[in-house]
Amino acid sequence: MPEQFSELNGLIGTFYDAIIEPGLWQKALDDMRRHFGFHLGALTVIALPTGAGVVQVSTNIPENYLGGMQIYNDDIIKLWGGPGRLAELPLEEPILQSKVTGPDIWNGNRFYEEWVRPQGLVDQVGIALARDATMLGNIGLGLHESSAPLTEADMEGLRLLAPHVRRAATISRILDVSTSAAATFEAALDAARSAVVLVAEDMAIVHANAAARAMLGNGDPIASVRGKLTLPRELVPNRLQTAVEVAARAEQELGRRGIGIAAKARDGTALAVQVMPLERRVPRGGLDRRAAVAVFIGGAAAPEMPADALRLLYELTPAEQRVFELVVAGEPTARIAETLGVAPSTVRTHLLRVFEKTGQHTRGELVKLSREITLPG
């Protein structure tokens, strides 16, 4: 287990390094593929509404198959049960396609007949990274007929890795700059139009780019109190500080903490703050050794009540939030598993974590909580 944990830490680190060294995205994906025993993989992140590619890499897909993938977009969506079914799948949750659809959908599908079957692929895992007004992102990992079956430990490893990949993709979109031309880490951040602040573990400001300095000067939406970064209108108090402390201590423990920390500007504009650990982040020179975490400040959609409020208050993962929503809607475990494309045992695991995080013990108590929950601020 320690060796596997160490390997997973290495995978996490490479994805974070790819934010500043975009050429590392392909290596990060390939390392991920090899670690879990997949035959091939593809990672696509697209900025909206422009449609510009933020990350578009693949691994072990033959050139003659890679070049024609775009003609199968509609067929790929059909393999997953259609756009409505895709929209139900939670972010960050690894989903086996065979849990969502089967041969009745696959047989006769152009993508399956002309692309999947000829390569000896028998199943795939999909992980949605983003699905909102600013970004679409997903990972596809194909299983070959000669591949060993995926274990629950493999799926759990993918769950642990997914929020880190999502964070790296989100920050790459926020930076919106060609970092490969930057001579140092700080130069890459300074070239970004979005606000970025490097902080020490105790929140002391080590470096702020031009956009962040302007915000700090106005005290909105971030501020400096005795040289330490604060988020005055954080919707759930102390989330940023907690995320920074965890990220500085051990990046593999960060999970989805620090993804989309909700806050508001003075005028009420919704904001999302992303936290990136800097442990071992030395792909460029010029990084002050005191800097433990990079904090990115960007726009965000307003949270929806009550599910998003519960997610913010209790730090639920997207899958746990989705299970909460379906439980509150009165769906039984078997139906939730079918909807999410996971095993009933996985639903039960998610539900136990929801109970643990919220302090509730029954489905009825979750229903009551959903009626009572409110967001501060």
N, C-alpha and C positions, 0 to 999 in steps of 0.2 A: 504493500500500500504506500509506504513512504516514497518508493521509486516512482510509482504512478502519479502521486501527488506532485512530486518534483517535475515530472514531465509536463503535467497540466500547467504548473506555474510557468514553465518555459513557453508553452503555447500562448498563454495569456500575455506574457511579456512581448512576444513577437507581434501580436496584434496591436499592442500599444505602440511599439516601435514604428509600425507601419503608418501611424498618423503623421509622423515627422519624416519618415523614409518611405514614401508610397511604393517604392519598388519592392518592399517587403511583404506587401499584401499577398502576392502569389505564393511566397514561401510560407507565410502563416497558414494559408488555406491548405497547402500541400502537407504541411506538418500535421494539421488537424486531420486530414484524410488518412494519412498513414497511421497516426496514433490510434484511430478507432477502426482501422481495417476496411475503409471504403475503397471502391475501385476508382471513382472519379468524383470531382466536385466542381461547383460553380458558385461564386458569390457576386451578387449584383446589388448595388446601391445607387439609386437615381434621385437626384434633387428635383423637387417640384416647386413651382409649376413649369420650370424650364425643360425638364427632361434630361438635363445634363448628367453624365455619368460621374458619380463620386468615386465608386469602386466597381470595377468590372474585371474579374479575374477568374480563371478556371485552372484545373489541374488534371492531367492525364486524359483529356478528351482529345481524340485524334483530330487533326486539322480538318479533314474532310467532313467530320461530323460537327465540329465547332462552328465552321463558317455558315452553316445553313440553319442554325437553331432558331433564328428570329422568325422564320416562316411558320414556326409551330406554336406561336404564342397562344392562340385560341385552343389548340389541341391540348397543350400543357394544362391550361386552366380546366378543361373538361376532365382530364385525368384526376384532378383533385376534387371533382364533384361540382364544378362551376363556381362562378364568382361569389355567390351567396355563401357557399360552404367555406370557401377560402377566408372570407371575412369573419367567420366564426372562430377560426383557429387562433389561439392566443399567441402573442409575441413571446419569443424566447423559448417556447416549448418545442422540443424535437418531436416531430410527428412522422410515423411510418405511413407511407402512402397506402399500404395494404390494409391499414386500420380505417382508412377513409373510404376507399373504393376498392373494387376487385375486378376479376376477369370480365364480368359483364360490362364494365365501363372500358377496360383496357383493350379488349379484343376489338379490332376494327378502327381504333383510334390511330390517326396518321402518325402522330409522334411515337406512340408505342410500337407500331408496326415497322416504321422506317428508321427509328433512331434508338429506341430502348432495346427491343428484342435483338436486333442484329449485333449489338455490342455485348450480349450475354447478361444484361442487367435484369434482375429479378425483383428489385424493390428499391425504394429510396427514402431517405429521411429529409424532410423539409423543415427549415427553421425560419420563421418570419422575424425579421429584425426591426422593421418599421412599416407603418401603414397609416399615414396621416397626410395632412395638407402640405407638409414640407418635404417628405421623403418616403420612398418605397424601397425596401431592402429585404433580401432573402438569401438563404443558403440552401443549395441542393446537393446531397451526397448520395451517390449511387452505389448499390450493393450488387456485386457480380455473383453469378451462379456458383462460382468457386469460393466466395467469401464465407467466412465463419458467421454463424448467426449472431445478431446483436444481442447482448445481454442487458439486463436491467442496469448493471454497473456501467455499461457503455452509455445507456440513455441518461443516467444520472450525471455522468461526466460531461455529456453534451449540454445538459441543463446548467451545470456549473460554469461552463465556458461561454454559453450563449449571451448572458448579459454583458460580459466583457467585450465580445465582438460587437454587440449592439452599441455599447458606449464608444468604442473606437470608430465605428461608422458614423455615429451621430456627431462626434467631435470633428471628424474629417469634413463633414458637411458644414459645420459651423465655421471652421477655419477658412474654407472656400478660397484657398490660395495654393499656388504651386510651391510647396515647401522644398522641393528638390534644389531650388536655386539659392536657398538660404545657407549662409555659412555656419550659423550656430543655431541651437535650439531657440534661444531668445530672439534671434533675428527672424526665425520662422514665425514665432508668435507675434512679433512686432509688425510683420507684414500682413497679418490678418485684420480684416475689418471688424470682426467681432471682438468683444472685450475678453481679455484673458489675464488672470492674475496668478502668479506663482506664490505659494505660501508655504511656510514651515508648518510642522505638526501642530504648533500652538496658535495657528492662524496668523502669525506675523507675516506681513507682506514683504516678499523678497524682490518681486519684480512685477510691474504692471505695464501692459502695452498701451499705446496711445489712446485707444478707445476706452480702456479701463481707467486710465488716468483722468479722462474727462468725467467719467461717472463718479470716481472718487472725489473729484473736485467739487461736484454738485451734491455729493452725499446721496445720490439716487441713480440706480436702485441699489448700489453697493456703497459702503462707507468704510472709513478707516477710523477706528477708535483706539487711540494710543498705539498706532502702528499696526493694529490687527484688523483683518478683514471681517466685516459684518454684513449681514443681509437683513436690513431693518424691517422689511415687510414680508418676511418668510411666512408662508401660510401655516406651516407646522413648525413651531420653534425648535431650534437646535439641530435640525436635520443636516444642515451644511456642516456644522462643526463636528457632528458625529461621523459623517461620511469622511471628512478630512482626517480625523483621528484614526479611523479604521484603515483608510487608504495608505496612510503613512506607516501604519504598524505592519500590515501584511496585505498586499494588493489582492491575493487570491481570496481573502475573506470579504472583500468589498461587495461581491455579488452585484445586485442591482441598486444597492445604496448609492446615492449620488447620481443616478440617472433621472433627469427631469425633476430636480428639486423645485417645487412650486413657490413662486414669490410674485410680488407685484411692484411696479414702479409707483412713484408718488401720484401719478395721474390715474392709477388703477390698471394700467396695461399689464397683462399676464406675462410672466417670465418663466423660463426654465433654466436651471443652473446644472451644469454637468461637471463631475469631478473625475479627474484622471490621475492615477497614482504615478509618481515619477521614480519609484524604486527601480533601479537598474536602467532607467531611461537615459542612456548615454550615447545615442546614435550621433549626436552633434556635440561639439565642444561648447564652452562658454556658459554652461549651466552652473549657477551658484549652488554650492553643495548644501546650503541650508534649505533649498527648495525641495519640498517633499511631495507636493500636490499642485496640479494645475487646475484652476477653476475657470470654467467657460460660462459666460452669461449670454443667453440668447432669448429670442421670442418663443412664446408658447401659446397653445390654445387654452382657453379657460377650462378648468376641470368640470366634469359632468357629475351631478349628484345622483344617488349617494355613493355609487360604486367607486368613483375616483377619490372621493373623500376618504372612504375606508382604506383604499390603497395607500394614500398619502399618510394617514394616521398610523396605520399598522404595518407599513412597508411590505405589502403583499406583492408577490410576483405577478406578472400578467396572467399566468395560468391559474394562480390562486384566486385572483380577482374574478376571472371568468367563471371558475367553479362557484365562488360566492354568488355571483349574479344568477347562475342557473339554479342553485339551491334555493335562493330567495324566490325565484320564479316557480318553484314547486316541482322541478324536474328530479326524477329518481336517478340513482347512480348510473344505472345501465344506459339511460338516455343521455346523461351528461358525457359518459365515455364515448358514445356514438357521435355526439355532436362535436366533441373536441378531437376525435380521432386517436384516443389513447385507451389503454386497458382500464377496466373498472378498478383494479388495484391502484393505478396511478391516481385516479380520481379520489379514492379513499385517502391516499397519502396527502394529496393537496388539501383535502378537507380537514384532515387532522392538523395540518400546519395552520390553516385558517382558524380553527378552534384555538390552537395554542397561542397564536399571535393576537387574537382578539379577546381572549379570556372567556370565550363562550363555550358551551358544552353540547348544545343540541341545535338542530336545524331551526327549530322554532325560535331559539334565542338569536340566531343570525337574522331571521326575518324581522324580529323586533328591533335589532340593532340597525338594520337597513332603514327603518322608519325614523329612528331617532338621530342618526348620525348627521353632523353638520361640520362644515369647514370653518375654522377660525379665520378672522380677518375679513 
